[in-house]
Amino acid sequence: MTINIIWAFFAVIAIGIAYWLRSRPLVKNKQWRDFTAFSLFMLFAAALSVALIMEASLPNPADLLFRLSGFYIRWLLTGIPGE
């Protein structure tokens, strides 16, 4: 557990350095939309990286896709109700 916390700390530091290096030109050129999108993606990446390092159980996104695609395929095969 202690080793994971150390690795998570290093991951946050590395992501922070990358964020600082890549966001400076966006702020300098006043590209606020790009800066906002970049910040949100980096925040999501940092949270996901720390969760994976800390071995948190994350839901599998493929399960939702299989459920949705299964519903869609059944709908295609059976047709539209009421026809």
mmCIF file of the N, C-alpha and C atoms, coordinates in Angstrom:
data_MODEL
# 
_entry.id   MODEL 
# 
loop_
_atom_site.group_PDB 
_atom_site.id 
_atom_site.type_symbol 
_atom_site.label_atom_id 
_atom_site.label_alt_id 
_atom_site.label_comp_id 
_atom_site.label_asym_id 
_atom_site.label_entity_id 
_atom_site.label_seq_id 
_atom_site.pdbx_PDB_ins_code 
_atom_site.Cartn_x 
_atom_site.Cartn_y 
_atom_site.Cartn_z 
_atom_site.occupancy 
_atom_site.B_iso_or_equiv 
_atom_site.pdbx_formal_charge 
_atom_site.auth_seq_id 
_atom_site.auth_comp_id 
_atom_site.auth_asym_id 
_atom_site.auth_atom_id 
_atom_site.pdbx_PDB_model_num 
ATOM 1   N N  . MET A 1 1  ? 0.821   -1.194 0.000   1.00 0.00 ? 1  MET A N  1 
ATOM 2   C CA . MET A 1 1  ? 0.000   0.000  0.000   1.00 0.00 ? 1  MET A CA 1 
ATOM 3   C C  . MET A 1 1  ? 0.867   1.262  0.000   1.00 0.00 ? 1  MET A C  1 
ATOM 4   N N  . THR A 1 2  ? 1.936   1.258  0.785   1.00 0.00 ? 2  THR A N  1 
ATOM 5   C CA . THR A 1 2  ? 2.815   2.428  0.842   1.00 0.00 ? 2  THR A CA 1 
ATOM 6   C C  . THR A 1 2  ? 3.509   2.653  -0.492  1.00 0.00 ? 2  THR A C  1 
ATOM 7   N N  . ILE A 1 3  ? 3.909   1.550  -1.134  1.00 0.00 ? 3  ILE A N  1 
ATOM 8   C CA . ILE A 1 3  ? 4.553   1.667  -2.447  1.00 0.00 ? 3  ILE A CA 1 
ATOM 9   C C  . ILE A 1 3  ? 3.582   2.270  -3.454  1.00 0.00 ? 3  ILE A C  1 
ATOM 10  N N  . ASN A 1 4  ? 2.312   1.877  -3.390  1.00 0.00 ? 4  ASN A N  1 
ATOM 11  C CA . ASN A 1 4  ? 1.318   2.429  -4.312  1.00 0.00 ? 4  ASN A CA 1 
ATOM 12  C C  . ASN A 1 4  ? 1.132   3.926  -4.101  1.00 0.00 ? 4  ASN A C  1 
ATOM 13  N N  . ILE A 1 5  ? 1.166   4.363  -2.858  1.00 0.00 ? 5  ILE A N  1 
ATOM 14  C CA . ILE A 1 5  ? 1.019   5.789  -2.579  1.00 0.00 ? 5  ILE A CA 1 
ATOM 15  C C  . ILE A 1 5  ? 2.200   6.561  -3.147  1.00 0.00 ? 5  ILE A C  1 
ATOM 16  N N  . ILE A 1 6  ? 3.391   5.997  -3.035  1.00 0.00 ? 6  ILE A N  1 
ATOM 17  C CA . ILE A 1 6  ? 4.583   6.647  -3.594  1.00 0.00 ? 6  ILE A CA 1 
ATOM 18  C C  . ILE A 1 6  ? 4.476   6.736  -5.113  1.00 0.00 ? 6  ILE A C  1 
ATOM 19  N N  . TRP A 1 7  ? 4.056   5.630  -5.764  1.00 0.00 ? 7  TRP A N  1 
ATOM 20  C CA . TRP A 1 7  ? 3.891   5.644  -7.216  1.00 0.00 ? 7  TRP A CA 1 
ATOM 21  C C  . TRP A 1 7  ? 2.802   6.627  -7.636  1.00 0.00 ? 7  TRP A C  1 
ATOM 22  N N  . ALA A 1 8  ? 1.721   6.703  -6.875  1.00 0.00 ? 8  ALA A N  1 
ATOM 23  C CA . ALA A 1 8  ? 0.653   7.656  -7.181  1.00 0.00 ? 8  ALA A CA 1 
ATOM 24  C C  . ALA A 1 8  ? 1.171   9.089  -7.058  1.00 0.00 ? 8  ALA A C  1 
ATOM 25  N N  . PHE A 1 9  ? 1.998   9.342  -6.053  1.00 0.00 ? 9  PHE A N  1 
ATOM 26  C CA . PHE A 1 9  ? 2.591   10.668 -5.885  1.00 0.00 ? 9  PHE A CA 1 
ATOM 27  C C  . PHE A 1 9  ? 3.455   11.025 -7.093  1.00 0.00 ? 9  PHE A C  1 
ATOM 28  N N  . PHE A 1 10 ? 4.299   10.082 -7.535  1.00 0.00 ? 10 PHE A N  1 
ATOM 29  C CA . PHE A 1 10 ? 5.137   10.335 -8.709  1.00 0.00 ? 10 PHE A CA 1 
ATOM 30  C C  . PHE A 1 10 ? 4.299   10.540 -9.965  1.00 0.00 ? 10 PHE A C  1 
ATOM 31  N N  . ALA A 1 11 ? 3.211   9.800  -10.093 1.00 0.00 ? 11 ALA A N  1 
ATOM 32  C CA . ALA A 1 11 ? 2.328   9.966  -11.253 1.00 0.00 ? 11 ALA A CA 1 
ATOM 33  C C  . ALA A 1 11 ? 1.698   11.354 -11.250 1.00 0.00 ? 11 ALA A C  1 
ATOM 34  N N  . VAL A 1 12 ? 1.249   11.808 -10.097 1.00 0.00 ? 12 VAL A N  1 
ATOM 35  C CA . VAL A 1 12 ? 0.650   13.144 -10.007 1.00 0.00 ? 12 VAL A CA 1 
ATOM 36  C C  . VAL A 1 12 ? 1.692   14.217 -10.317 1.00 0.00 ? 12 VAL A C  1 
ATOM 37  N N  . ILE A 1 13 ? 2.910   14.041 -9.842  1.00 0.00 ? 13 ILE A N  1 
ATOM 38  C CA . ILE A 1 13 ? 3.984   15.000 -10.146 1.00 0.00 ? 13 ILE A CA 1 
ATOM 39  C C  . ILE A 1 13 ? 4.266   15.020 -11.650 1.00 0.00 ? 13 ILE A C  1 
ATOM 40  N N  . ALA A 1 14 ? 4.368   13.851 -12.275 1.00 0.00 ? 14 ALA A N  1 
ATOM 41  C CA . ALA A 1 14 ? 4.636   13.780 -13.717 1.00 0.00 ? 14 ALA A CA 1 
ATOM 42  C C  . ALA A 1 14 ? 3.500   14.405 -14.520 1.00 0.00 ? 14 ALA A C  1 
ATOM 43  N N  . ILE A 1 15 ? 2.268   14.122 -14.133 1.00 0.00 ? 15 ILE A N  1 
ATOM 44  C CA . ILE A 1 15 ? 1.126   14.712 -14.837 1.00 0.00 ? 15 ILE A CA 1 
ATOM 45  C C  . ILE A 1 15 ? 1.098   16.220 -14.616 1.00 0.00 ? 15 ILE A C  1 
ATOM 46  N N  . GLY A 1 16 ? 1.447   16.662 -13.420 1.00 0.00 ? 16 GLY A N  1 
ATOM 47  C CA . GLY A 1 16 ? 1.502   18.099 -13.142 1.00 0.00 ? 16 GLY A CA 1 
ATOM 48  C C  . GLY A 1 16 ? 2.546   18.813 -13.984 1.00 0.00 ? 16 GLY A C  1 
ATOM 49  N N  . ILE A 1 17 ? 3.707   18.192 -14.145 1.00 0.00 ? 17 ILE A N  1 
ATOM 50  C CA . ILE A 1 17 ? 4.758   18.784 -14.984 1.00 0.00 ? 17 ILE A CA 1 
ATOM 51  C C  . ILE A 1 17 ? 4.305   18.847 -16.438 1.00 0.00 ? 17 ILE A C  1 
ATOM 52  N N  . ALA A 1 18 ? 3.716   17.756 -16.934 1.00 0.00 ? 18 ALA A N  1 
ATOM 53  C CA . ALA A 1 18 ? 3.218   17.747 -18.314 1.00 0.00 ? 18 ALA A CA 1 
ATOM 54  C C  . ALA A 1 18 ? 2.126   18.797 -18.496 1.00 0.00 ? 18 ALA A C  1 
ATOM 55  N N  . TYR A 1 19 ? 1.251   18.915 -17.509 1.00 0.00 ? 19 TYR A N  1 
ATOM 56  C CA . TYR A 1 19 ? 0.178   19.913 -17.575 1.00 0.00 ? 19 TYR A CA 1 
ATOM 57  C C  . TYR A 1 19 ? 0.758   21.323 -17.626 1.00 0.00 ? 19 TYR A C  1 
ATOM 58  N N  . TRP A 1 20 ? 1.727   21.590 -16.778 1.00 0.00 ? 20 TRP A N  1 
ATOM 59  C CA . TRP A 1 20 ? 2.331   22.915 -16.731 1.00 0.00 ? 20 TRP A CA 1 
ATOM 60  C C  . TRP A 1 20 ? 3.013   23.257 -18.059 1.00 0.00 ? 20 TRP A C  1 
ATOM 61  N N  . LEU A 1 21 ? 3.744   22.282 -18.625 1.00 0.00 ? 21 LEU A N  1 
ATOM 62  C CA . LEU A 1 21 ? 4.455   22.533 -19.879 1.00 0.00 ? 21 LEU A CA 1 
ATOM 63  C C  . LEU A 1 21 ? 3.501   22.745 -21.052 1.00 0.00 ? 21 LEU A C  1 
ATOM 64  N N  . ARG A 1 22 ? 2.404   21.983 -21.089 1.00 0.00 ? 22 ARG A N  1 
ATOM 65  C CA . ARG A 1 22 ? 1.497   22.061 -22.231 1.00 0.00 ? 22 ARG A CA 1 
ATOM 66  C C  . ARG A 1 22 ? 0.461   23.170 -22.102 1.00 0.00 ? 22 ARG A C  1 
ATOM 67  N N  . SER A 1 23 ? 0.162   23.613 -20.885 1.00 0.00 ? 23 SER A N  1 
ATOM 68  C CA . SER A 1 23 ? -0.891  24.616 -20.729 1.00 0.00 ? 23 SER A CA 1 
ATOM 69  C C  . SER A 1 23 ? -0.377  26.048 -20.839 1.00 0.00 ? 23 SER A C  1 
ATOM 70  N N  . ARG A 1 24 ? 0.898   26.253 -20.615 1.00 0.00 ? 24 ARG A N  1 
ATOM 71  C CA . ARG A 1 24 ? 1.440   27.616 -20.694 1.00 0.00 ? 24 ARG A CA 1 
ATOM 72  C C  . ARG A 1 24 ? 1.198   28.277 -22.045 1.00 0.00 ? 24 ARG A C  1 
ATOM 73  N N  . PRO A 1 25 ? 1.485   27.607 -23.181 1.00 0.00 ? 25 PRO A N  1 
ATOM 74  C CA . PRO A 1 25 ? 1.211   28.268 -24.466 1.00 0.00 ? 25 PRO A CA 1 
ATOM 75  C C  . PRO A 1 25 ? -0.276  28.539 -24.697 1.00 0.00 ? 25 PRO A C  1 
ATOM 76  N N  . LEU A 1 26 ? -1.141  27.681 -24.169 1.00 0.00 ? 26 LEU A N  1 
ATOM 77  C CA . LEU A 1 26 ? -2.575  27.902 -24.348 1.00 0.00 ? 26 LEU A CA 1 
ATOM 78  C C  . LEU A 1 26 ? -3.032  29.159 -23.615 1.00 0.00 ? 26 LEU A C  1 
ATOM 79  N N  . VAL A 1 27 ? -2.522  29.362 -22.420 1.00 0.00 ? 27 VAL A N  1 
ATOM 80  C CA . VAL A 1 27 ? -2.878  30.561 -21.656 1.00 0.00 ? 27 VAL A CA 1 
ATOM 81  C C  . VAL A 1 27 ? -2.244  31.792 -22.289 1.00 0.00 ? 27 VAL A C  1 
ATOM 82  N N  . LYS A 1 28 ? -1.000  31.654 -22.733 1.00 0.00 ? 28 LYS A N  1 
ATOM 83  C CA . LYS A 1 28 ? -0.292  32.785 -23.340 1.00 0.00 ? 28 LYS A CA 1 
ATOM 84  C C  . LYS A 1 28 ? -1.013  33.269 -24.598 1.00 0.00 ? 28 LYS A C  1 
ATOM 85  N N  . ASN A 1 29 ? -1.514  32.324 -25.405 1.00 0.00 ? 29 ASN A N  1 
ATOM 86  C CA . ASN A 1 29 ? -2.219  32.679 -26.637 1.00 0.00 ? 29 ASN A CA 1 
ATOM 87  C C  . ASN A 1 29 ? -3.712  32.894 -26.423 1.00 0.00 ? 29 ASN A C  1 
ATOM 88  N N  . LYS A 1 30 ? -4.157  32.845 -25.171 1.00 0.00 ? 30 LYS A N  1 
ATOM 89  C CA . LYS A 1 30 ? -5.555  33.061 -24.791 1.00 0.00 ? 30 LYS A CA 1 
ATOM 90  C C  . LYS A 1 30 ? -6.506  32.116 -25.519 1.00 0.00 ? 30 LYS A C  1 
ATOM 91  N N  . GLN A 1 31 ? -6.120  30.880 -25.603 1.00 0.00 ? 31 GLN A N  1 
ATOM 92  C CA . GLN A 1 31 ? -6.965  29.842 -26.197 1.00 0.00 ? 31 GLN A CA 1 
ATOM 93  C C  . GLN A 1 31 ? -7.733  29.162 -25.064 1.00 0.00 ? 31 GLN A C  1 
ATOM 94  N N  . TRP A 1 32 ? -8.776  29.847 -24.594 1.00 0.00 ? 32 TRP A N  1 
ATOM 95  C CA . TRP A 1 32 ? -9.452  29.416 -23.373 1.00 0.00 ? 32 TRP A CA 1 
ATOM 96  C C  . TRP A 1 32 ? -10.245 28.131 -23.568 1.00 0.00 ? 32 TRP A C  1 
ATOM 97  N N  . ARG A 1 33 ? -10.849 27.948 -24.736 1.00 0.00 ? 33 ARG A N  1 
ATOM 98  C CA . ARG A 1 33 ? -11.590 26.704 -24.980 1.00 0.00 ? 33 ARG A CA 1 
ATOM 99  C C  . ARG A 1 33 ? -10.660 25.506 -24.980 1.00 0.00 ? 33 ARG A C  1 
ATOM 100 N N  . ASP A 1 34 ? -9.536  25.637 -25.666 1.00 0.00 ? 34 ASP A N  1 
ATOM 101 C CA . ASP A 1 34 ? -8.562  24.548 -25.695 1.00 0.00 ? 34 ASP A CA 1 
ATOM 102 C C  . ASP A 1 34 ? -7.982  24.293 -24.311 1.00 0.00 ? 34 ASP A C  1 
ATOM 103 N N  . PHE A 1 35 ? -7.737  25.365 -23.573 1.00 0.00 ? 35 PHE A N  1 
ATOM 104 C CA . PHE A 1 35 ? -7.214  25.227 -22.213 1.00 0.00 ? 35 PHE A CA 1 
ATOM 105 C C  . PHE A 1 35 ? -8.212  24.499 -21.309 1.00 0.00 ? 35 PHE A C  1 
ATOM 106 N N  . THR A 1 36 ? -9.489  24.833 -21.439 1.00 0.00 ? 36 THR A N  1 
ATOM 107 C CA . THR A 1 36 ? -10.518 24.175 -20.627 1.00 0.00 ? 36 THR A CA 1 
ATOM 108 C C  . THR A 1 36 ? -10.626 22.701 -20.973 1.00 0.00 ? 36 THR A C  1 
ATOM 109 N N  . ALA A 1 37 ? -10.659 22.385 -22.266 1.00 0.00 ? 37 ALA A N  1 
ATOM 110 C CA . ALA A 1 37 ? -10.747 20.981 -22.678 1.00 0.00 ? 37 ALA A CA 1 
ATOM 111 C C  . ALA A 1 37 ? -9.509  20.209 -22.228 1.00 0.00 ? 37 ALA A C  1 
ATOM 112 N N  . PHE A 1 38 ? -8.344  20.803 -22.404 1.00 0.00 ? 38 PHE A N  1 
ATOM 113 C CA . PHE A 1 38 ? -7.103  20.155 -21.983 1.00 0.00 ? 38 PHE A CA 1 
ATOM 114 C C  . PHE A 1 38 ? -7.091  19.924 -20.479 1.00 0.00 ? 38 PHE A C  1 
ATOM 115 N N  . SER A 1 39 ? -7.556  20.906 -19.720 1.00 0.00 ? 39 SER A N  1 
ATOM 116 C CA . SER A 1 39 ? -7.584  20.772 -18.260 1.00 0.00 ? 39 SER A CA 1 
ATOM 117 C C  . SER A 1 39 ? -8.514  19.652 -17.828 1.00 0.00 ? 39 SER A C  1 
ATOM 118 N N  . LEU A 1 40 ? -9.676  19.554 -18.457 1.00 0.00 ? 40 LEU A N  1 
ATOM 119 C CA . LEU A 1 40 ? -10.621 18.489 -18.099 1.00 0.00 ? 40 LEU A CA 1 
ATOM 120 C C  . LEU A 1 40 ? -10.058 17.111 -18.424 1.00 0.00 ? 40 LEU A C  1 
ATOM 121 N N  . PHE A 1 41 ? -9.446  16.972 -19.589 1.00 0.00 ? 41 PHE A N  1 
ATOM 122 C CA . PHE A 1 41 ? -8.850  15.685 -19.955 1.00 0.00 ? 41 PHE A CA 1 
ATOM 123 C C  . PHE A 1 41 ? -7.696  15.317 -19.026 1.00 0.00 ? 41 PHE A C  1 
ATOM 124 N N  . MET A 1 42 ? -6.883  16.286 -18.662 1.00 0.00 ? 42 MET A N  1 
ATOM 125 C CA . MET A 1 42 ? -5.771  15.997 -17.748 1.00 0.00 ? 42 MET A CA 1 
ATOM 126 C C  . MET A 1 42 ? -6.274  15.642 -16.354 1.00 0.00 ? 42 MET A C  1 
ATOM 127 N N  . LEU A 1 43 ? -7.340  16.291 -15.913 1.00 0.00 ? 43 LEU A N  1 
ATOM 128 C CA . LEU A 1 43 ? -7.925  15.960 -14.615 1.00 0.00 ? 43 LEU A CA 1 
ATOM 129 C C  . LEU A 1 43 ? -8.458  14.532 -14.621 1.00 0.00 ? 43 LEU A C  1 
ATOM 130 N N  . PHE A 1 44 ? -9.154  14.163 -15.697 1.00 0.00 ? 44 PHE A N  1 
ATOM 131 C CA . PHE A 1 44 ? -9.661  12.796 -15.826 1.00 0.00 ? 44 PHE A CA 1 
ATOM 132 C C  . PHE A 1 44 ? -8.507  11.800 -15.893 1.00 0.00 ? 44 PHE A C  1 
ATOM 133 N N  . ALA A 1 45 ? -7.465  12.125 -16.638 1.00 0.00 ? 45 ALA A N  1 
ATOM 134 C CA . ALA A 1 45 ? -6.308  11.226 -16.751 1.00 0.00 ? 45 ALA A CA 1 
ATOM 135 C C  . ALA A 1 45 ? -5.605  11.055 -15.413 1.00 0.00 ? 45 ALA A C  1 
ATOM 136 N N  . ALA A 1 46 ? -5.476  12.129 -14.662 1.00 0.00 ? 46 ALA A N  1 
ATOM 137 C CA . ALA A 1 46 ? -4.835  12.037 -13.351 1.00 0.00 ? 46 ALA A CA 1 
ATOM 138 C C  . ALA A 1 46 ? -5.659  11.182 -12.399 1.00 0.00 ? 46 ALA A C  1 
ATOM 139 N N  . ALA A 1 47 ? -6.969  11.388 -12.387 1.00 0.00 ? 47 ALA A N  1 
ATOM 140 C CA . ALA A 1 47 ? -7.834  10.599 -11.503 1.00 0.00 ? 47 ALA A CA 1 
ATOM 141 C C  . ALA A 1 47 ? -7.801  9.124  -11.877 1.00 0.00 ? 47 ALA A C  1 
ATOM 142 N N  . LEU A 1 48 ? -7.850  8.826  -13.167 1.00 0.00 ? 48 LEU A N  1 
ATOM 143 C CA . LEU A 1 48 ? -7.807  7.439  -13.615 1.00 0.00 ? 48 LEU A CA 1 
ATOM 144 C C  . LEU A 1 48 ? -6.455  6.809  -13.312 1.00 0.00 ? 48 LEU A C  1 
ATOM 145 N N  . SER A 1 49 ? -5.376  7.541  -13.503 1.00 0.00 ? 49 SER A N  1 
ATOM 146 C CA . SER A 1 49 ? -4.040  7.012  -13.218 1.00 0.00 ? 49 SER A CA 1 
ATOM 147 C C  . SER A 1 49 ? -3.871  6.682  -11.745 1.00 0.00 ? 49 SER A C  1 
ATOM 148 N N  . VAL A 1 50 ? -4.296  7.585  -10.891 1.00 0.00 ? 50 VAL A N  1 
ATOM 149 C CA . VAL A 1 50 ? -4.169  7.335  -9.450  1.00 0.00 ? 50 VAL A CA 1 
ATOM 150 C C  . VAL A 1 50 ? -5.059  6.167  -9.033  1.00 0.00 ? 50 VAL A C  1 
ATOM 151 N N  . ALA A 1 51 ? -6.264  6.084  -9.583  1.00 0.00 ? 51 ALA A N  1 
ATOM 152 C CA . ALA A 1 51 ? -7.157  4.968  -9.242  1.00 0.00 ? 51 ALA A CA 1 
ATOM 153 C C  . ALA A 1 51 ? -6.559  3.634  -9.677  1.00 0.00 ? 51 ALA A C  1 
ATOM 154 N N  . LEU A 1 52 ? -5.952  3.598  -10.850 1.00 0.00 ? 52 LEU A N  1 
ATOM 155 C CA . LEU A 1 52 ? -5.340  2.353  -11.319 1.00 0.00 ? 52 LEU A CA 1 
ATOM 156 C C  . LEU A 1 52 ? -4.110  1.989  -10.498 1.00 0.00 ? 52 LEU A C  1 
ATOM 157 N N  . ILE A 1 53 ? -3.319  2.973  -10.128 1.00 0.00 ? 53 ILE A N  1 
ATOM 158 C CA . ILE A 1 53 ? -2.140  2.703  -9.303  1.00 0.00 ? 53 ILE A CA 1 
ATOM 159 C C  . ILE A 1 53 ? -2.556  2.193  -7.927  1.00 0.00 ? 53 ILE A C  1 
ATOM 160 N N  . MET A 1 54 ? -3.633  2.758  -7.376  1.00 0.00 ? 54 MET A N  1 
ATOM 161 C CA . MET A 1 54 ? -4.106  2.345  -6.055  1.00 0.00 ? 54 MET A CA 1 
ATOM 162 C C  . MET A 1 54 ? -4.931  1.056  -6.117  1.00 0.00 ? 54 MET A C  1 
ATOM 163 N N  . GLU A 1 55 ? -5.018  0.453  -7.294  1.00 0.00 ? 55 GLU A N  1 
ATOM 164 C CA . GLU A 1 55 ? -5.703  -0.821 -7.528  1.00 0.00 ? 55 GLU A CA 1 
ATOM 165 C C  . GLU A 1 55 ? -7.176  -0.770 -7.128  1.00 0.00 ? 55 GLU A C  1 
ATOM 166 N N  . ALA A 1 56 ? -7.832  0.330  -7.456  1.00 0.00 ? 56 ALA A N  1 
ATOM 167 C CA . ALA A 1 56 ? -9.267  0.447  -7.209  1.00 0.00 ? 56 ALA A CA 1 
ATOM 168 C C  . ALA A 1 56 ? -10.018 -0.378 -8.249  1.00 0.00 ? 56 ALA A C  1 
ATOM 169 N N  . SER A 1 57 ? -11.136 -0.942 -7.856  1.00 0.00 ? 57 SER A N  1 
ATOM 170 C CA . SER A 1 57 ? -11.922 -1.718 -8.818  1.00 0.00 ? 57 SER A CA 1 
ATOM 171 C C  . SER A 1 57 ? -12.776 -0.739 -9.622  1.00 0.00 ? 57 SER A C  1 
ATOM 172 N N  . LEU A 1 58 ? -12.531 -0.703 -10.904 1.00 0.00 ? 58 LEU A N  1 
ATOM 173 C CA . LEU A 1 58 ? -13.239 0.205  -11.794 1.00 0.00 ? 58 LEU A CA 1 
ATOM 174 C C  . LEU A 1 58 ? -14.214 -0.595 -12.648 1.00 0.00 ? 58 LEU A C  1 
ATOM 175 N N  . PRO A 1 59 ? -15.363 -0.027 -12.975 1.00 0.00 ? 59 PRO A N  1 
ATOM 176 C CA . PRO A 1 59 ? -16.309 -0.750 -13.824 1.00 0.00 ? 59 PRO A CA 1 
ATOM 177 C C  . PRO A 1 59 ? -15.755 -0.892 -15.239 1.00 0.00 ? 59 PRO A C  1 
ATOM 178 N N  . ASN A 1 60 ? -16.120 -1.977 -15.876 1.00 0.00 ? 60 ASN A N  1 
ATOM 179 C CA . ASN A 1 60 ? -15.677 -2.237 -17.234 1.00 0.00 ? 60 ASN A CA 1 
ATOM 180 C C  . ASN A 1 60 ? -16.621 -1.521 -18.205 1.00 0.00 ? 60 ASN A C  1 
ATOM 181 N N  . PRO A 1 61 ? -16.131 -0.570 -19.004 1.00 0.00 ? 61 PRO A N  1 
ATOM 182 C CA . PRO A 1 61 ? -17.028 0.147  -19.914 1.00 0.00 ? 61 PRO A CA 1 
ATOM 183 C C  . PRO A 1 61 ? -17.569 -0.740 -21.031 1.00 0.00 ? 61 PRO A C  1 
ATOM 184 N N  . ALA A 1 62 ? -16.920 -1.860 -21.302 1.00 0.00 ? 62 ALA A N  1 
ATOM 185 C CA . ALA A 1 62 ? -17.411 -2.754 -22.350 1.00 0.00 ? 62 ALA A CA 1 
ATOM 186 C C  . ALA A 1 62 ? -18.746 -3.377 -21.968 1.00 0.00 ? 62 ALA A C  1 
ATOM 187 N N  . ASP A 1 63 ? -18.999 -3.579 -20.672 1.00 0.00 ? 63 ASP A N  1 
ATOM 188 C CA . ASP A 1 63 ? -20.275 -4.151 -20.242 1.00 0.00 ? 63 ASP A CA 1 
ATOM 189 C C  . ASP A 1 63 ? -21.448 -3.273 -20.671 1.00 0.00 ? 63 ASP A C  1 
ATOM 190 N N  . LEU A 1 64 ? -21.329 -1.974 -20.471 1.00 0.00 ? 64 LEU A N  1 
ATOM 191 C CA . LEU A 1 64 ? -22.389 -1.060 -20.883 1.00 0.00 ? 64 LEU A CA 1 
ATOM 192 C C  . LEU A 1 64 ? -22.556 -1.071 -22.400 1.00 0.00 ? 64 LEU A C  1 
ATOM 193 N N  . LEU A 1 65 ? -21.449 -1.101 -23.130 1.00 0.00 ? 65 LEU A N  1 
ATOM 194 C CA . LEU A 1 65 ? -21.537 -1.131 -24.591 1.00 0.00 ? 65 LEU A CA 1 
ATOM 195 C C  . LEU A 1 65 ? -22.206 -2.405 -25.082 1.00 0.00 ? 65 LEU A C  1 
ATOM 196 N N  . PHE A 1 66 ? -21.895 -3.539 -24.450 1.00 0.00 ? 66 PHE A N  1 
ATOM 197 C CA . PHE A 1 66 ? -22.527 -4.793 -24.843 1.00 0.00 ? 66 PHE A CA 1 
ATOM 198 C C  . PHE A 1 66 ? -24.018 -4.768 -24.547 1.00 0.00 ? 66 PHE A C  1 
ATOM 199 N N  . ARG A 1 67 ? -24.416 -4.195 -23.420 1.00 0.00 ? 67 ARG A N  1 
ATOM 200 C CA . ARG A 1 67 ? -25.845 -4.096 -23.103 1.00 0.00 ? 67 ARG A CA 1 
ATOM 201 C C  . ARG A 1 67 ? -26.567 -3.218 -24.117 1.00 0.00 ? 67 ARG A C  1 
ATOM 202 N N  . LEU A 1 68 ? -25.983 -2.070 -24.428 1.00 0.00 ? 68 LEU A N  1 
ATOM 203 C CA . LEU A 1 68 ? -26.617 -1.167 -25.386 1.00 0.00 ? 68 LEU A CA 1 
ATOM 204 C C  . LEU A 1 68 ? -26.660 -1.766 -26.783 1.00 0.00 ? 68 LEU A C  1 
ATOM 205 N N  . SER A 1 69 ? -25.562 -2.378 -27.198 1.00 0.00 ? 69 SER A N  1 
ATOM 206 C CA . SER A 1 69 ? -25.552 -2.960 -28.541 1.00 0.00 ? 69 SER A CA 1 
ATOM 207 C C  . SER A 1 69 ? -26.481 -4.163 -28.609 1.00 0.00 ? 69 SER A C  1 
ATOM 208 N N  . GLY A 1 70 ? -26.593 -4.941 -27.529 1.00 0.00 ? 70 GLY A N  1 
ATOM 209 C CA . GLY A 1 70 ? -27.523 -6.066 -27.512 1.00 0.00 ? 70 GLY A CA 1 
ATOM 210 C C  . GLY A 1 70 ? -28.954 -5.596 -27.658 1.00 0.00 ? 70 GLY A C  1 
ATOM 211 N N  . PHE A 1 71 ? -29.313 -4.515 -26.968 1.00 0.00 ? 71 PHE A N  1 
ATOM 212 C CA . PHE A 1 71 ? -30.651 -3.941 -27.096 1.00 0.00 ? 71 PHE A CA 1 
ATOM 213 C C  . PHE A 1 71 ? -30.888 -3.468 -28.526 1.00 0.00 ? 71 PHE A C  1 
ATOM 214 N N  . TYR A 1 72 ? -29.905 -2.801 -29.102 1.00 0.00 ? 72 TYR A N  1 
ATOM 215 C CA . TYR A 1 72 ? -30.036 -2.277 -30.462 1.00 0.00 ? 72 TYR A CA 1 
ATOM 216 C C  . TYR A 1 72 ? -30.159 -3.408 -31.477 1.00 0.00 ? 72 TYR A C  1 
ATOM 217 N N  . ILE A 1 73 ? -29.369 -4.465 -31.315 1.00 0.00 ? 73 ILE A N  1 
ATOM 218 C CA . ILE A 1 73 ? -29.434 -5.596 -32.250 1.00 0.00 ? 73 ILE A CA 1 
ATOM 219 C C  . ILE A 1 73 ? -30.782 -6.295 -32.137 1.00 0.00 ? 73 ILE A C  1 
ATOM 220 N N  . ARG A 1 74 ? -31.288 -6.501 -30.901 1.00 0.00 ? 74 ARG A N  1 
ATOM 221 C CA . ARG A 1 74 ? -32.619 -7.101 -30.743 1.00 0.00 ? 74 ARG A CA 1 
ATOM 222 C C  . ARG A 1 74 ? -33.682 -6.225 -31.382 1.00 0.00 ? 74 ARG A C  1 
ATOM 223 N N  . TRP A 1 75 ? -33.556 -4.918 -31.239 1.00 0.00 ? 75 TRP A N  1 
ATOM 224 C CA . TRP A 1 75 ? -34.512 -3.995 -31.841 1.00 0.00 ? 75 TRP A CA 1 
ATOM 225 C C  . TRP A 1 75 ? -34.472 -4.092 -33.369 1.00 0.00 ? 75 TRP A C  1 
ATOM 226 N N  . LEU A 1 76 ? -33.266 -4.222 -33.932 1.00 0.00 ? 76 LEU A N  1 
ATOM 227 C CA . LEU A 1 76 ? -33.147 -4.351 -35.382 1.00 0.00 ? 76 LEU A CA 1 
ATOM 228 C C  . LEU A 1 76 ? -33.738 -5.661 -35.888 1.00 0.00 ? 76 LEU A C  1 
ATOM 229 N N  . LEU A 1 77 ? -33.518 -6.745 -35.145 1.00 0.00 ? 77 LEU A N  1 
ATOM 230 C CA . LEU A 1 77 ? -33.984 -8.054 -35.593 1.00 0.00 ? 77 LEU A CA 1 
ATOM 231 C C  . LEU A 1 77 ? -35.488 -8.227 -35.436 1.00 0.00 ? 77 LEU A C  1 
ATOM 232 N N  . THR A 1 78 ? -36.075 -7.659 -34.396 1.00 0.00 ? 78 THR A N  1 
ATOM 233 C CA . THR A 1 78 ? -37.508 -7.845 -34.171 1.00 0.00 ? 78 THR A CA 1 
ATOM 234 C C  . THR A 1 78 ? -38.338 -6.781 -34.857 1.00 0.00 ? 78 THR A C  1 
ATOM 235 N N  . GLY A 1 79 ? -37.749 -5.705 -35.254 1.00 0.00 ? 79 GLY A N  1 
ATOM 236 C CA . GLY A 1 79 ? -38.481 -4.642 -35.927 1.00 0.00 ? 79 GLY A CA 1 
ATOM 237 C C  . GLY A 1 79 ? -39.073 -3.660 -34.938 1.00 0.00 ? 79 GLY A C  1 
ATOM 238 N N  . ILE A 1 80 ? -39.709 -2.668 -35.472 1.00 0.00 ? 80 ILE A N  1 
ATOM 239 C CA . ILE A 1 80 ? -40.315 -1.631 -34.645 1.00 0.00 ? 80 ILE A CA 1 
ATOM 240 C C  . ILE A 1 80 ? -41.664 -2.135 -34.146 1.00 0.00 ? 80 ILE A C  1 
ATOM 241 N N  . PRO A 1 81 ? -41.927 -2.054 -32.840 1.00 0.00 ? 81 PRO A N  1 
ATOM 242 C CA . PRO A 1 81 ? -43.224 -2.506 -32.324 1.00 0.00 ? 81 PRO A CA 1 
ATOM 243 C C  . PRO A 1 81 ? -44.369 -1.675 -32.898 1.00 0.00 ? 81 PRO A C  1 
ATOM 244 N N  . GLY A 1 82 ? -45.472 -2.333 -33.217 1.00 0.00 ? 82 GLY A N  1 
ATOM 245 C CA . GLY A 1 82 ? -46.651 -1.643 -33.720 1.00 0.00 ? 82 GLY A CA 1 
ATOM 246 C C  . GLY A 1 82 ? -46.743 -1.605 -35.232 1.00 0.00 ? 82 GLY A C  1 
ATOM 247 N N  . GLU A 1 83 ? -45.828 -2.243 -35.912 1.00 0.00 ? 83 GLU A N  1 
ATOM 248 C CA . GLU A 1 83 ? -45.905 -2.249 -37.380 1.00 0.00 ? 83 GLU A CA 1 
ATOM 249 C C  . GLU A 1 83 ? -46.710 -3.418 -37.860 1.00 0.00 ? 83 GLU A C  1 
# 
